[in-house]
Amino acid sequence: MRSQKPVRTHVDSQHRQANTALVKSKALAILIGLATTALAVGAAQLPGARSPQSSEPPVRVSRQELEVYSRVRSLVDWTPEEIKQSPFLYKLRAAGNDDTLPGILKRVGERAAAMIAEFRNIACDERVYSEWNVGSPIATWREMGPNESTYHFLYIIIPRPAGDPRMFTEYRTDPRGNPIDLARQTDLQLITTNFTGSWAYFNTSNQVESRFRYFGEESIRKRLCYVVGFAQTPDISRNFTTFEVGSRTAAILVQGLAWIDEESSEIVRIETWLLAPRKDIGLESQSTAVDYFPILPGGVENVLWLPKEVTVLVQYKNMFVRNTHRYSGYKLFQTHSVITR
């Protein structure tokens, strides 16, 4: 039997303001990331769809989408037995009550604001290991891997003005800083990007849009962490992911877990997944795990908590994709202009 040609996809975990001079793709794109009602941030595109840079009206959650999410029971509602069965929480020391939660959210929100204020233009080396498989939806991630590819990029992170909900603009170039055309990377089936601010749900201004639950304590990399779950609230969220195919745009909401260092109130790890499968648009599942480490980039005075490894899993219709990102060599990013007569 002849194998089915895979669909090329694009996942954006933060926003859709990609610099189209640096990143160009004419294939189907799934961009998954934080968006606001004031600007479409994160979308999936088919050939002929509007450019991520194009001007467009605010994205809104439709009544039908609200109906999908209104019936969802999230991790915030888990029973003690469900918590015990969760593969994410097998080392958890359960919390006795939620009295600690307000203080945790206050401190992590303050630390997030300080992190944004301290941030400088940063660049690093990025290695992307991508695996994909087209087959039965019951295939597990462990069974993937017949098709694999690796890529090396220069990854550039630029902080946005204070108060901008998108927080960062993130670009890719080749390792020498030259613009790239991702459409020519024929083996890269899933383009995933923008993980620096995956903790945006914990920003003080965004906390009102989610429900939170304190689950207890767990150690990660010898750091004792608070484990806090969250789920976006459909009827009040102004920040959400969008999924665009042609002229159709769908709003995607998420839930997840954050491991917050008890000493520094920094987010050490965050894992997110869909608040509900979107079978109506073919998005069966999507999850992202981001591990943050304290890093002193070359040429920068302050230690910043930055992604070191990210794993994204997507099932779009009958296509399964896993992208693993590894970041290293963080340094101050500077641009130089030359004026000629």
C-alpha positions as CSV (number, residue, x, y, z in Angstrom):
1,M,0.0,0.0,0.0
2,R,1.3,3.4,-0.9
3,S,1.9,5.6,2.1
4,Q,-0.2,8.8,2.5
5,K,1.6,12.1,2.0
6,P,1.7,14.0,5.3
7,V,0.1,17.3,5.8
8,R,2.6,20.0,6.8
9,T,1.7,21.9,9.9
10,H,2.8,24.9,12.0
11,V,2.5,25.3,15.8
12,D,3.1,28.7,17.5
13,S,2.9,28.6,21.2
14,Q,2.9,32.3,21.8
15,H,1.7,34.6,19.0
16,R,1.4,34.9,15.3
17,Q,3.5,38.0,14.8
18,A,6.2,36.0,12.9
19,N,8.5,38.1,10.7
20,T,7.5,36.9,7.2
21,A,10.8,38.3,5.9
22,L,12.5,35.6,8.0
23,V,10.0,32.8,8.0
24,K,7.9,32.0,4.9
25,S,5.6,29.0,4.6
26,K,3.0,28.3,1.9
27,A,2.0,25.0,3.4
28,L,-0.8,24.2,5.8
29,A,0.0,25.8,9.2
30,I,-1.3,25.1,12.7
31,L,-0.2,27.9,15.0
32,I,-1.1,27.2,18.6
33,G,-0.5,30.1,21.1
34,L,-1.7,32.8,23.3
35,A,-3.9,35.4,21.5
36,T,-6.0,38.3,22.4
37,T,-9.3,39.6,21.2
38,A,-7.5,42.7,19.9
39,L,-5.2,40.8,17.6
40,A,-5.2,37.3,16.1
41,V,-2.2,35.7,17.7
42,G,-1.7,32.1,16.7
43,A,-3.5,30.6,13.7
44,A,-3.4,27.7,11.3
45,Q,-3.1,28.5,7.6
46,L,-3.8,26.8,4.4
47,P,-2.2,28.0,1.1
48,G,-4.0,31.2,0.1
49,A,-4.9,32.1,3.7
50,R,-4.1,35.6,5.0
51,S,-0.5,36.3,6.0
52,P,0.3,36.3,9.7
53,Q,1.4,39.9,9.2
54,S,-1.9,41.0,7.6
55,S,-4.3,43.4,9.2
56,E,-7.5,41.6,10.4
57,P,-10.4,42.1,12.8
58,P,-10.3,40.8,16.4
59,V,-10.8,37.1,16.8
60,R,-13.8,36.1,18.9
61,V,-15.0,32.9,20.4
62,S,-18.1,31.8,18.6
63,R,-21.3,30.6,20.4
64,Q,-20.7,27.1,19.0
65,E,-17.1,27.1,20.4
66,L,-18.4,28.2,23.8
67,E,-20.8,25.3,23.7
68,V,-17.9,22.9,23.1
69,Y,-16.0,24.2,26.1
70,S,-19.0,24.7,28.4
71,R,-19.3,20.9,28.8
72,V,-15.7,20.4,29.6
73,R,-14.5,19.1,33.0
74,S,-10.9,20.2,33.5
75,L,-8.0,19.1,35.7
76,V,-9.1,21.8,38.2
77,D,-12.1,19.5,38.9
78,W,-10.1,16.2,39.3
79,T,-11.0,13.9,42.2
80,P,-8.3,12.6,44.6
81,E,-8.4,9.4,42.7
82,E,-7.9,11.1,39.4
83,I,-4.9,13.0,40.8
84,K,-3.3,9.8,42.0
85,Q,-3.7,8.3,38.5
86,S,-2.3,11.3,36.7
87,P,1.1,10.4,35.0
88,F,2.2,14.1,35.6
89,L,1.7,13.9,39.4
90,Y,3.0,10.5,40.4
91,K,5.5,12.0,42.9
92,L,3.1,14.6,44.3
93,R,2.9,15.3,48.0
94,A,-0.7,16.3,48.1
95,A,-1.9,19.6,49.5
96,G,-4.2,19.7,52.5
97,N,-6.1,22.8,51.4
98,D,-6.0,25.7,48.9
99,D,-5.0,28.4,51.5
100,T,-1.6,28.7,50.0
101,L,-2.8,29.4,46.4
102,P,-3.5,33.2,46.6
103,G,0.0,33.8,47.9
104,I,1.6,31.6,45.2
105,L,-0.3,33.3,42.4
106,K,0.6,36.8,43.8
107,R,4.4,35.9,44.0
108,V,4.6,34.2,40.6
109,G,2.7,37.1,39.0
110,E,5.2,39.6,40.5
111,R,8.1,37.5,39.4
112,A,6.7,37.3,35.9
113,A,6.5,41.1,35.7
114,A,10.1,41.5,36.9
115,M,11.3,38.9,34.4
116,I,9.7,40.9,31.5
117,A,11.2,44.2,32.8
118,E,14.7,42.6,33.0
119,F,14.6,40.9,29.6
120,R,17.0,42.0,26.8
121,N,17.2,41.0,23.2
122,I,18.5,37.4,23.2
123,A,19.7,34.9,20.7
124,C,20.6,31.2,21.0
125,D,21.3,28.0,19.1
126,E,18.2,25.9,18.5
127,R,18.2,22.2,17.5
128,V,14.9,20.7,16.4
129,Y,14.3,17.0,16.2
130,S,11.1,16.2,14.4
131,E,9.3,12.9,14.0
132,W,6.0,12.3,12.2
133,N,3.8,9.4,11.3
134,V,0.6,9.1,9.3
135,G,-1.6,6.2,10.4
136,S,-4.3,5.1,12.7
137,P,-5.4,7.6,15.5
138,I,-4.8,4.8,18.0
139,A,-1.1,4.8,17.4
140,T,0.8,5.8,20.5
141,W,3.7,8.3,20.6
142,R,6.1,5.5,21.5
143,E,5.3,3.8,18.1
144,M,6.2,6.9,16.2
145,G,9.5,7.5,14.4
146,P,9.6,6.1,10.9
147,N,10.1,9.6,9.6
148,E,12.6,11.8,11.3
149,S,14.6,15.0,10.6
150,T,16.8,17.4,12.5
151,Y,17.4,21.2,12.0
152,H,19.7,23.8,13.3
153,F,18.6,27.5,13.7
154,L,19.6,30.7,15.3
155,Y,16.7,31.6,17.5
156,I,16.1,35.3,18.4
157,I,13.9,36.5,21.2
158,I,12.9,40.2,21.3
159,P,10.8,41.6,24.3
160,R,7.8,43.6,23.3
161,P,6.7,46.9,25.0
162,A,5.5,46.8,28.5
163,G,1.8,45.9,28.7
164,D,1.7,44.0,25.4
165,P,0.0,40.6,26.2
166,R,2.2,38.9,23.6
167,M,5.4,39.8,25.6
168,F,7.9,38.4,23.1
169,T,8.6,38.3,19.4
170,E,10.6,35.2,18.4
171,Y,12.3,34.6,15.0
172,R,14.4,31.9,13.3
173,T,17.3,32.4,10.9
174,D,20.0,30.0,9.7
175,P,22.9,29.6,12.1
176,R,24.7,32.5,10.5
177,G,21.8,34.9,10.9
178,N,20.6,34.8,7.3
179,P,16.8,34.7,6.5
180,I,15.4,31.2,5.9
181,D,12.5,29.8,3.9
182,L,10.9,27.1,6.1
183,A,8.8,26.1,3.1
184,R,12.0,24.5,1.6
185,Q,12.5,22.4,4.7
186,T,10.4,19.6,3.2
187,D,11.0,17.1,6.0
188,L,9.9,19.5,8.7
189,Q,6.2,18.6,8.9
190,L,5.4,20.6,12.0
191,I,6.8,24.1,12.6
192,T,6.7,24.9,16.4
193,T,7.9,28.2,17.9
194,N,7.5,30.8,20.6
195,F,8.0,29.1,24.0
196,T,9.7,31.9,26.0
197,G,6.5,33.2,27.5
198,S,4.5,29.9,27.8
199,W,3.9,31.0,31.4
200,A,1.8,34.0,30.3
201,Y,-1.4,32.5,32.0
202,F,0.3,33.3,35.3
203,N,0.8,37.0,34.6
204,T,-1.1,39.0,37.2
205,S,-3.3,40.6,34.5
206,N,-4.2,37.2,32.9
207,Q,-4.9,35.3,36.1
208,V,-8.6,36.4,36.2
209,E,-9.1,34.4,32.9
210,S,-8.3,31.0,34.4
211,R,-9.3,28.8,37.3
212,F,-6.4,27.6,39.4
213,R,-5.9,24.8,41.9
214,Y,-3.0,24.1,44.2
215,F,-2.2,20.3,44.1
216,G,0.7,20.1,46.4
217,E,4.5,19.8,46.2
218,E,6.9,18.0,43.9
219,S,10.7,18.1,43.4
220,I,12.1,18.9,40.0
221,R,15.8,19.0,39.4
222,K,16.4,19.1,43.2
223,R,14.1,22.1,43.5
224,L,11.0,21.9,45.8
225,C,8.1,23.2,43.7
226,Y,4.5,24.1,44.2
227,V,2.3,22.3,41.7
228,V,-0.5,24.5,40.4
229,G,-3.0,23.5,37.8
230,F,-5.0,25.9,35.6
231,A,-7.8,25.9,33.1
232,Q,-8.9,28.8,31.0
233,T,-12.5,29.9,31.6
234,P,-14.3,29.9,28.2
235,D,-16.8,32.7,28.8
236,I,-14.4,35.3,30.2
237,S,-11.0,34.5,28.5
238,R,-9.7,37.3,26.3
239,N,-6.4,35.5,25.6
240,F,-6.6,32.3,23.6
241,T,-5.1,30.2,20.9
242,T,-6.5,30.4,17.3
243,F,-6.6,27.8,14.6
244,E,-7.0,29.1,11.1
245,V,-7.8,27.1,8.0
246,G,-8.4,29.2,4.9
247,S,-11.0,31.8,6.0
248,R,-12.1,29.9,9.1
249,T,-10.7,30.8,12.5
250,A,-11.3,28.7,15.6
251,A,-10.5,29.6,19.2
252,I,-8.5,27.1,21.2
253,L,-8.4,27.1,25.0
254,V,-6.0,25.1,27.2
255,Q,-5.4,23.7,30.6
256,G,-2.2,22.7,32.3
257,L,0.2,22.3,35.2
258,A,3.0,24.6,36.4
259,W,5.8,23.6,38.7
260,I,6.8,26.8,40.6
261,D,10.1,27.0,42.6
262,E,9.1,27.6,46.2
263,E,12.3,29.7,46.8
264,S,12.3,32.0,43.8
265,S,8.7,31.8,42.5
266,E,10.1,31.1,39.1
267,I,8.2,28.6,36.8
268,V,10.5,25.6,36.4
269,R,8.3,23.6,34.1
270,I,4.9,24.1,32.4
271,E,2.8,21.5,30.6
272,T,-0.3,22.5,28.6
273,W,-2.8,20.5,26.6
274,L,-6.2,21.2,25.0
275,L,-9.1,22.1,27.2
276,A,-11.1,20.0,24.9
277,P,-10.4,18.1,21.6
278,R,-11.5,20.1,18.6
279,K,-12.7,17.2,16.4
280,D,-14.7,19.7,14.3
281,I,-11.5,21.1,12.9
282,G,-9.4,17.9,13.0
283,L,-7.3,18.8,16.0
284,E,-7.5,15.7,18.1
285,S,-4.8,16.6,20.6
286,Q,-1.9,19.0,21.2
287,S,0.3,19.2,24.3
288,T,3.5,21.2,25.1
289,A,6.0,20.7,27.8
290,V,8.6,23.5,28.5
291,D,11.5,23.2,30.9
292,Y,13.0,26.5,32.1
293,F,16.5,26.9,33.6
294,P,18.3,29.8,35.2
295,I,20.7,31.1,32.5
296,L,23.1,34.0,32.3
297,P,23.2,34.9,28.6
298,G,26.6,36.2,27.4
299,G,26.7,40.0,27.6
300,V,23.7,40.2,29.9
301,E,23.9,41.1,33.6
302,N,20.8,39.4,34.9
303,V,20.0,35.7,35.2
304,L,16.9,34.8,33.1
305,W,14.7,31.7,33.3
306,L,14.8,30.5,29.7
307,P,13.6,27.4,27.8
308,K,16.3,24.7,27.5
309,E,14.1,21.8,26.2
310,V,10.6,21.8,24.8
311,T,8.5,18.9,23.5
312,V,5.4,19.4,21.4
313,L,3.0,16.5,20.5
314,V,0.2,17.0,18.0
315,Q,-2.4,14.8,16.5
316,Y,-4.1,16.5,13.5
317,K,-6.6,14.2,11.9
318,N,-4.6,11.0,11.4
319,M,-1.2,12.6,11.5
320,F,1.0,12.3,14.6
321,V,3.9,14.7,15.1
322,R,6.5,15.1,17.9
323,N,9.0,18.0,17.9
324,T,11.8,18.2,20.4
325,H,13.6,21.6,20.7
326,R,16.9,22.1,22.5
327,Y,18.3,25.5,23.2
328,S,21.9,26.5,24.1
329,G,24.4,29.3,23.9
330,Y,22.2,32.1,24.9
331,K,23.7,35.5,24.4
332,L,22.8,39.2,24.0
333,F,21.5,39.8,20.5
334,Q,22.7,43.0,18.8
335,T,21.9,44.4,15.4
336,H,24.2,46.8,13.4
337,S,23.1,49.3,10.8
338,V,25.4,50.7,8.1
339,I,24.4,53.9,6.3
340,T,25.8,54.3,2.8
341,R,25.6,57.3,0.5
